[in-house]
Amino acid sequence: MLKRANLGRRQHLEQLGTNIPSIFFRLTSIHPYPISRRCLPSTALARRADSPRLHQSGTPATGSNLFTRKETAKILNPHTHLPVELLSSLLSQFPDNEAALPRIRAAPILLKHLLNANDTRHLAQLICCSPAPHHAIRVLQLGHLIGGKYKQNAYEGVAHHLAELSRWDLVLPVVSLGQEHMQSTTRRLMNWRVRALVELERHDVLRGVLSEFQKLQLQPDRRTFHLLISGCIRNRDLVGAKGLLHKMDSAGIPSDASTHVIIAKYYRAFGYNNQMQEHTLHVLPNVGEKTAAVVLNSLIQLRLDANDIRGALELLLLFHGATVTPIFDIVSGILSRQDGDDSLSRHDSADTILPDAETYSIFINYLTSKHELSRAIDVFIAMSSQGISPTAETVTSLIHLLFASGQGRTALRMVADMCQDHSTRHLFSQMLPSDAVVDPPLNVNGILPTTRVFNALLRGLLPICGIECIETVLKIMHANGVPPNASTMETLISHLARSGTHRLTQLVRILRKLTSPDIQPSLKSLHAILSSAIRHERFLTFGSGWNTIAAKFSRNRQETLRDLPQHGSHPEPFDPVGGVLFSHPHQLRPVVENLAKRCVKVDSAAAGLRMKYEAANKLDIESAQDVFRMLLGRGLQPSPYHFSALMEGYTRLGEMQAAKDLLKSAADVGVEANVVMFTILIAGYARQGNPEHAVRTFQAMVGANVRPDIASIDAVASSFFAVGAYLMARRTLITLWPYVEPFPERLRSVSLKELVKEFRSVQANRRVLREHLAKAEQARIRRQLVRLLKQWRTFSE
């Protein structure tokens, strides 16, 4: 309903179409790197994302930080005798193998180690963690050219280390190189190939993998099938997953506990499923403790995705009792605040399953997303007190939390401390300059930055700094050997789409220019573009703003009648984007065809966008319901977005009772009504010129423990404006304003037009609000709404 403010400067936005792609290409292409720019022998063999951290006693953080700080031990490298720096420097200076080969032959020390199979294997693995991990492949190539004889474990080791770095684009050529050099391959290497194809979303190639095994005379093992099954589930392809389960059974590999673990681990794309949870919990005693922790984490995540805090805490109690008591006590406070009492009793489990860093990160992320920031901080402190070693994922969660808490500079300092290349340190301070010294919440020594860490940083910086920070972040990533990925692209495109300053053609052009052989567009990168296009088309059809609504009831305004979007003569395939068809489909066609070629299946969000297009833009409820049925038929769970799409269609048709019935239907299937769903109802009553029902719906929203936001309050005020009750519209804004931020007294005497303008410009980060209301807050809002309705009745009489 409302356009959010764009913090980027307009001139920079206009230049983005030409600037960003060139930056992106420059920083993702292969360049020579100085060897000092990343981890060298001292840390090269350390795990990238999960480096062990040996905690010492923590000391309180200084400054405005609310965290505690932990120290870590350094990791030593046992292969200091290998000439890693010399070889890396040579490969950087001579990017062509033909030029590098004579230099290697002229250097006895390099020749000696490259002819030794074990030394070459370790050299290649060490260079995997250099700023140029692609040089590891060249080490094996050059060693082979000078006569080195290697075993399959050399290629397996390099593939493993590249996988640790999530460089799946490099894993595939390593497998091919091993097959070329050895004239054969191993099942382990083929499994790495399968894993890489899954991560790169090459579902088209995955369909023929079992045939590749047959041609190579290799028998797929349980891991092979599990990887393929995980690929199908991640691609939201239940039919394909069931087919693979049948093939696995036919190959003499029956499903076991580990099969249920794989399904549970990747089931998030489908949403919470009670039957799946019961099956998984039934086999939990048959798996190891670490695997059991992974399973419980996945099940907890599914519950939290469905906003089922109670269900998540019940699962949390399956961990060893004392170890999860801090999380339980912190999070159960939300239930106590909402329900007035804590009806969920805690019992200590006799199980020996221990929570890990991921368990804490899941709750930190959830609490941050719900603006329960003090509780999220308490969970992090609890993790530190339990002596659990943080990982790069912990850092990612903390970055989101720090930005949400207004501590972006602390997040920057923490990431700066992770970076091995100290020459980029000044770039961090340029983005959010400050004279104050910030103390990061933990010592990140030993944890190397990952693409997810930088993506989280970029996501936090963009709303504050605008697009000016993009080039700086990409330069820092490049200097530290961390490549952008499809999620980086999604972050940039989402920000540009939300800014509202780019047309569909511009967004698609930018997306296509950001695409490279290593970074292909994902379905998520299209979500923001499709949403922006649907919103723009709806604006062209129905208009927006208070005057548009008031034109239906005013003698001084003339309502503009517009044609509805025409139905496409040829139905689009449901995959990969739900069959959304715009008036100019050729703009998105190349991107959609890329996804279709890779056999990417539609996801829940894309199906919801199709429903929104059919119901809210074309007012074709029947087609939207068909999409809804297809969604359910594929095993995807409905979300508030799917119900709100149908509700908006009904309200635009004036069928308010049908829209209200959908609100009840959503609750019946466990979908909790949110502020957007209530706002759609309120706006529907506003379009009908019925402010009393609009206010009562607002009351019902507050009674359902849903906090009002700017759009919902704006919709209530618009219902009075629509019928010419300008004084009531003004009173409504002033009365309800404090539930977004304190009302500025300087605005008490300004015009209604100025008041509305100021209210819509309120920035969400001025005051962070919890999503749910406390009991006292609900009662206070109800009393104010009762007074508001009394005033309205007086006005109407």
N, C-alpha and C positions, 0 to 999 in steps of 0.2 A: 504494500500500500504506500509506503513511504520510500523516497530515495534517500540513501545514506550519503553523508558528506564525503567528498573525495579529497584526500589530503595531499595528493600529488599535484604538482604544478601543471597547468594546462599545456604549457609549451613542451614540457617533457613528455606528456602523454601523446601529444601530436607527433613527436619524433620517435615514439616507441617502435612503430612499424619498421623503421629502418635501423634503429640503434640496437635494440635488444637481440634480434637474430644474429647480427654480426658478432656481438659480444659472446653470445651463446656458442656459436660455431668456433670462435677463436679459443674459447676456454675448454671446449670438449675435444678439440682435435689434438693430435699427438705432436708434442714439441719436445726438444731436448730440455732436460731439467738438471740444474746443478745438484750434485749429490747431497749437499747439505740440507736440502729442503724437506726431508721427511725422516721417518725412522730408519736408522741404519743398523749395523750389527747389534747395537745394545738393545734394540726392541723389535727387530725385524721378525723374529719368530714368535712374538707374543700374539695372542688372539686379539683381533682388532676390536670387536664389539664387547667381548666378555673377558677382558683382562682381569686376572685375579688381583684383588686388592686386599692387602693385609692391614687391617685397621689398628691404629693405636688409639689411645684415649683421646677423645675429642675435646676441643676447647670452644667456648662460646664465640659465635661470630660477633664482629664489631659492627658499628654503624647501624643502619636501619634494618639490617638483615635479621630475620627471625629463625635462622637455621643454625645448626652446629656444623663444625668442620671436622673432617677426618683426614688422617694422613695415610699414605700408602708407601709400600716398599718398591724399589726399582727391580726390574727384571734383567738378569744378566744373560749374555749370549755366549754359548760355548764354542762358537765357530769364528773366533776372532782372527784365526790364521788365514782365513780366506780373503782374497783381494777384491772385496765387494766394491769398495769405492773406486778402485782403478778400473774395474770392468764396467761399472755403471757410468763412469765418466767417459770412457771410450765409446760406449753405445750411444750416449747422448750426443757426442761430437760427430759420430758417423752413423746417421740413421739408416743408411743403406748397408745391407750385409756384404755386398761386394767390396765396398770401401773399408768395412771393418775387418774383413777376413785377413788381409795381409798384415794389418797392425797386430792382430792377435798372434799370428804366426811369428811375428818379429819380437814378441814379448814372451820370453821363456816362462815367466811365472804364471801368465795366463794360460799358456799352452799346456803347462804341466797340470794345472788344476782342471782344465776343460777335458783333458784326456782321461781323467780319473772319474769314474762313474759316480762315486759317492760325493766327491767334491762338487761336481757339476750339479748334482741334485740339490745340494745345500745352497750353492750359489744362486741357482734359479729360484729357490724358495725364499732366500733372503731378498732378492731383487723384487719378488712379488710385493714386498712391503715398502719398496722405494717409491719415490714420486712418479715413477714410470713403470708400473707393474707389467705393462705389455712387453717390456724388455726381457722378462723371464722367458717368454716364448723364443726370443732371439738367442738367448743363451743356449737353449736346446738345439736350435737350428744351426748356430755356428759351431757348437761342439760336435754335432753330427757331421758337418762339412769338413772338419779337420781330422775326422777319423775316430771320434769318440764312440764307444759302444755302451749303450745304456740299457737298463732294464725297464720294464713297464712301470716300476715304482717311481722312476724319475718323473714320468708324465702324470702319474697318479698324485704324487706329492705336490706338484705345481698346480694341478687342478684343484686339489684340496685347499691350498693356500689362497688361490684366487677366489674360491668359493667363500672362504672365511671373510674376504674383503667384499663379497657380493659383486664381484666383477664377472658376472655370468656371461657377458659378451666375449670375455677372453677365455672362459672355460671351453667353449665350443671349439675354437681353433687348436687348443692344446690337445683335445681328444683326437681331432683330425690329424694333427702332427704326429702323435704317437702311433696312430694306425698307419700313416705313411712311412715312418721310419722303421717300424717293427713288422710291417706287412701283416699285422694282426692287432687285436686289441683285447682288453679284459672286460669282464662284467662290471668291475668297479668303475672303470673309465666310462663305460656305456651308461652306468647309473648316474655318473656326474653329468653326462650329456643330457640325460632325461631331466635331471634337476634343473639344469640351465635352461632348457626349453620351457619348463614349467614357469620359471621365474621371468622369462622373457615373453611369456604369453604366446608362445608359438604353438598354439593348439592344433594348427593344421599339420605341422610336422609330427606332433605327438601321436597323431592318429596312426602313423605308419611305423612307430618305434618297434612294436613287437615283430613286424616283418623284418626290420633291420637286424634284430637279434637272430632271427631265423637264418638270414643270409650269412651272418657272421658265425653261424653254428655255435651260438651262445644260448644258454638257457636263462631266461629271466628268473630272478629270485623274488622273494617276498618284498624286498626293498624296491625292486623295479615296479612291481604292481602297486605298491603303496604310493610311490611317487606319481605314477600315472593316475591313480585314484584321487590323490590330492590335487592334481592338475584339473581334473574334471570338477571336483567340488569347488575349487577356487574359481572356476569358470562357470559356476552355477549350472552344471550339467549333471543332474541326478541320473538321467537315463544312461549317459556314458559311464558314470561311476558304477551303476548296477551291472552294466555289461562287463566291465572289467572285473568286478567281483566274481561273476560267473566264469570268466576266462581264467582267473586265478585258481578257482576251485577245480576247473577242468585240467589245469596244469599240475594238479596234485598238491596245491598249496591252500589248505582250507583257511578260512577267516579265523583269527584268534583275537586275543585281547589287544594286541598291537594294532590290528585293523580298526577296532573301535576307537583307539587312541587317535589314529590318523584322521578318521572322520570327525571326531570331536574337535580336534585341533584346528581344522579348516572350515568348520560348519558355520562360521560367523556370517558368511555371505547370505545364508538362508534365514538367519534369525533363530530365536529360541524355539526349541522343539522338545516337548516334555518326554516323548517316547525315546528320542535319541539320548537325552540325559539319563534316563533310567537304564538303558542298555549300557551306557558308558560307566555309570557308577557300579553296575553289577560286576564288571570285569576289573574294576580298579584294584582289588586285592591281588590280581594276577600280574601286575606290572611293577617295575622297580619304583623306588621312592621318588627319584628325580622325574621319571616319566609321569608318575601320578600327580606330581606338582604341576607339570605342564598341562595335564588334562583338567585338573581343578581350576587352574587359571583360565583355560579356555571356556569352561562352563560358567565361571563367575563373570567373564566378559560378556557372554551371551545374556545373562540375567541383567547385568547393568545396562546393556544396550536396550533392553526392554524396560528400563527404569524400575526394575524389580529389586529394590534394595534388600527387602526381606529375604527373597530367594537367594540373593548373592551372599548374604551373611550366613544363611543356613549352610551353604556350600563351604564358606570360609571355615566354619566350625569343624569340617572334616579334616583340616590340618591339625597338627599337634597342638593341643589346647593352649598352653602357655605362650606359644610363639605368635599366635594371632590375636591374643587378648587386646593388645593396643589398637589394632585396626578395628576390631569389633566394637570396643568402647567408643572410639572416635566416630565411626560411621553410624552406629545405632542411635547416636544422638539425633540424627535427622529424623528417624522414625518417632523418637520421643517428642520432638518438636511438632511434627505433623499430627500425630495421633493423640497427643496429650499424655501418653504413657508409653512405656517401653514393654510391649507385650511379647517381645521376642526374648526368651530366656537363654542365657549362655550356659553351655555345658562343656566341660573339658573333654576333648576326644582322646581316646587311648591310642589313636593311630600315631605312627611315627613320621608321617609325611610332614616335611618342613617347608614353609613358604620360602620363596626366593625373591630376588630383586624385582622380577616381573610381577609377582603378586602385589607388591607395594606400588609399582608403577601403574597397574591397572586402576587401583583405587585413587591414586593421585590424579590420574587423567580424568577419571569420572568426576571427582569432587571439583576439579578445576573447571570442567565443562559446565557444571551446575553452579558455578560461582561460590562454592563453599571453600573459599580460599584458606581460611584459618584452619579448617579441618584438613585440607590437603597438606598444609605445612606441618601439621601435627603428625600426619602419616609418615612424611619424610623423616621427621625427627625420630619417630618410633623405629623406622628402618635402621637409622644410624645407631640407635641405642641397642638394637638387637645384633649389631655386628655383621649385618648382611652386606656383602661386597656389592657396591653399585656397578652398573654397566653403562654402556653408551645409551641404552634405552632409558636408564634412570636419568641421565643427563637430558635426554630429549623431553622427558616428562617435566623435569625441573625448568627447562626453558619455557615451556608453555605456562607453567605456574608463575614463574617470575614475571613474564610479560603481563599476565592477567593481574598480577599484584602491583603493577606499576614499577617493577624493578628491572626494566629492560637493560639498563647499564650493567647490572650484576650478571645477567645472562650473557651479555657480550664479553665481560671479563672472564667468565667461566669457560666459554668457548675459546677465547684467546689463549687461556692457559693450556688448553688441550692441544693447540697447534704447535707442531715442531718447528715450523718456519717462523722465527721471531722477526723476520724482516717485514711481516705483514701486520705486526702489532699496532702500528700507528693507524692502520686502516680501520680498526675496530673503534678507536676513539673518535675518528672522524664522523662516524655514523650517529653516535649519541654522545657528543662531547660533554664532559663534566669535570669540574675541579675536584670534586670529592673522590676519595679513594674507596672503592667498593670491595667488599670482602666476599668472594664466592662462597656458596654454601658447603662446598666440599672440595678437597684436593683432587684434581682430576689427573694427576700424574699417573701414567700407565694406561689411561683410557684414551685411545686414539679417536679423533673425530670421524664420524661417519656421514654419509649423505643425509641420513635421517636427522642427524643433529643440525646440519646446516639448513635443511628444509624447515625445521622447526624455528630456527633463528630467522630465516627469511619470512616465515609466516608471521612472526611477531613484529618484525621491523616494517613490513610493507604498510600497515595501517598508520604507522607513526611517521616514517620517513618518505613514504611514497616510492615511486619507481627509481628514485635516485640511488637507493641502496642496492639495487640488483647487481649492477656492475661490480660494486665493491665486494659483495659477498661471493660472486663468482670468481673474482680475482683471488680471494683468500682460499677458496676451495681449490683452485688450480694450483696455487703455490704449495698446498699441502697434499696434492695428489689425490684429492677427493672429487670424483666426477659427479656432475648433476645427473639426474635420472628422470624417469617419466613423472615421478611425484614432484620434482622441481618444476617441471613444465606445468603440471596441474596447479601448483601454487601461484605461478605467475599469471596463468590464464584466468584463474578464479578471481584474482585481485583486479585484473583489468576489466573483467565482465562486471564485477560489483561496482566499479567506479562509475559505470553508466555513461562513459564518454566515448565508447567505441561501438561502432555498428557491427552487425553480424559479419559482414564481409571483411572488416578489419581484424576482428578476432580470429576468424578462420585463417586469414592470410598470415597472421602472426604465429598461429599454431603450426601451420604448414612449414613456415620458415624455421621454427624451432626444432622441427623433426629432422633426425639424422639416422644413419644406419644403426647407431648404437642406442638412440632414444626414439622409440616409436610412440605415436600418440596412444594414450590409453582411453578406455571408456570414461573414466573419471574426468579426463581433461575436456570431454565434451559436455559434461553435466552443466557447467557454468555457462557455456556458450548456448546450449539448448534452452536453458532457463531464461537467459537474457533475451533470446529470440522470441520465446513464447510470451514473455512479459511485454516486450515491445509491440508484438502483434495484438495483444489484448488491449494495450493502450490505444492503438490505432482504431480498434473496433469499438471500444466502449468509452474511451477517454479516461480521465482520472481527476481527482480533486473534488472539493466541496461544491464548487459551482456546477460541475457535471451532474451531481445528485440533485442539487437544488433546482436545476432547470426543469425537472419533472413536475415541480409543485409551484413554481414562480410564474407570475404573469409578466415579469420584467425580463425573464431569461428565455431563450429558445433552445429546446433540446435538439442536439445534433444526432440524426439517425444515420448509422453507418451499416454497411453490408457485413454479414458474417463471413469468415474465411470459407472459401469454397472447398468442398470435399475433393480429394484427389481421385482421378479416374482409375488409376492403377494402384491397388493397395501395396504398401511397402512391406518387405519382410520384417517379421517381429524382431529378429536379431540383426544387428547388435544394439540398436538404439530404440527399440520399442515400436518401430514403424512410424516415427514422427515425420511428417511431410510438410514442408513449408512452401510458400508461394514461389521461392527461388531455390529449389533443392540442389541445383548444380554447385552452389557455394560449398556445401558440406560433403558433396558426393565423394571426392577423393579420400577424405578422412574416414568416412563411413565404409568405403570400399576396402581401405587398409585394414580396418577392424574385422570386416567380414571375411577377407582373405585369410586372416589368422584364426578364423572360426571363433571369435569372441562372442559369447552369449550375452543377452541383455541382462542388466542387473536391476535391482529393486528401484534404484533412483531413476534410471532411464525409463522404466515402465511407469513410474509415477509421473514423470514429465509428459509422457504420452497421454496419460489419463487427464492431466491438467490441460493439455492442449485440446483434447476432445471435449471435456466437460466445461471448462471455463472460457475457452476461446470460441469453440464451434457450437457450444450448448448442445452437444450430442451426448447425452447421458448414457444412452444405450451402448454406443461404441466404447465409452469409458468403462462401463461395466464389463464389456467383453474383455478389455485389457485386464481388468481386475481379476476376472476368472482365469485368464491365461497365467497371470502372476501366481495365483494360488495353485494352479495345475502344475507349475514347475517347482513347487515346494518352497517358494519364496514367501516369507511372512509379511503381512501388510503392516504398514507403519502409519503414524498420524498423517504423513504427507499424502498417502493414497486416499485416506478418508477425507482429508481436507479438499483434495481435488474434486471429488464427487460432490462434497458439500457446497463448494463454490459454484458448481454448475447448477445445482438446485436453487441456490439463493438468487442467482442471476435470472433464473426462470420464474422467480417469485414463489417457489414451492418450499416455503420455510419449514413446514412440518416434516417434509421428507428430509430436509437437511438436519433438523433436530433429531429425527429418528436415527440418522447415521451416527450422530454423536453417541447415542445409546448403544448402537450396534458395535461401535468401536470398543466401548467399555466391556461389552459382553465377550469379546474375543481377546481381552487383555491389553488393548491399546489405550493408553492413558490420554485423555483429552489434554491438549496443550493450548497455549494462548493464541496460536494462529487459528485453530479450529473455532474457538469462541469469537475471535475477531471477525471471522468470515460471517458468522451468524449476526453479529452486531452490525456489520456493514450491510448485510442483507436487509435488516430492519430499517437501517438508515435510507437505503434506496427506496423503501416502501413508505418513507415518511412517518415512521412509527417510533418516536424516541422513547416512549414508555417501555415497549418491549426491548428496545436496545439497552436501556438501563437495567431492566430485569435480567437480561442475559449477562450483562456485566456483573450483576449481583451473583448469579449462578456460578460464574467463573471464579469469583472470589471465594464463594462457598465451597468450590471444588479444590481450593488450596492452590490455585493458579495465579501467579503474580501478574498484575497488569504491566503492559509495556507501552511504549510510545504509540504504536499503531492502534492498540485496543482503545486507549484513551482518546486518541484522535477520532476513531470511528464513532464513539459515543457522542463526542461533541459535534461531529458532522451530522448526526441524526437530528439534533436541535436546529442546526444551521439550515438543514434541508427544508424545514417547515417555517423558516423565518424567525425562529426563536433565538435571536442573536445574543440576547442577554443570558439566556440559559446556556448557550454554547460557551460563552465566556466564563460563566460560573463553573461549568463542568471542567474546563481546562484548569482553572485556578484551584478548584477543590481537589482534583486528582493528580495534579502536577507533582506533589510531594512524593508520590509513589515511584517516580522516576528519579527525581533529585529535589532538593529543597527549592521552593518557589522563590524566584528573585523578586524582592519587593520593588525594585526599580520598574518592573513591568506591570504593576498593579493598575496604572493609569493609562497604559498604551492602548491603541486600537485593537479590535479583535484580529484584524489582518496581521498586525505586527506580533500579536501574542501567538498566533498560530505559527508564524514564521519562526519565532524564537523557540517554540516548543519542538518543532520538527528538526531544529538544528542541534538539539541537545545531543552530545556525544556520549555513547554508551560507556566510555572509559572514565567519565568524570566521577561516576559512583558505581561501584560494582555491587550488583544486587543478587541475592539468592533467588533461585527459580521458584522456591516454595515460600509460602507465607506462614509466619507464626500465628498461633491462635489469637493472640491479642491484636495483631495486625489485621487479621480477617474481620474481627469484631469492629475495629475502628472504621474500616472501609465500609462495612455494612451500615453502620450508623450514619456515615456521611451520605451514602447513596439513598437512604430513607429520607433524609432531609432534602436531598436533591429532587427526589420524586415529589415530595410535598410542594416544593417550589414550582415544579413543572405543572402540577395539577392546578395550582393557583394561577399560573400563567395561562393555562388552557381554558380555565373558566372565565 
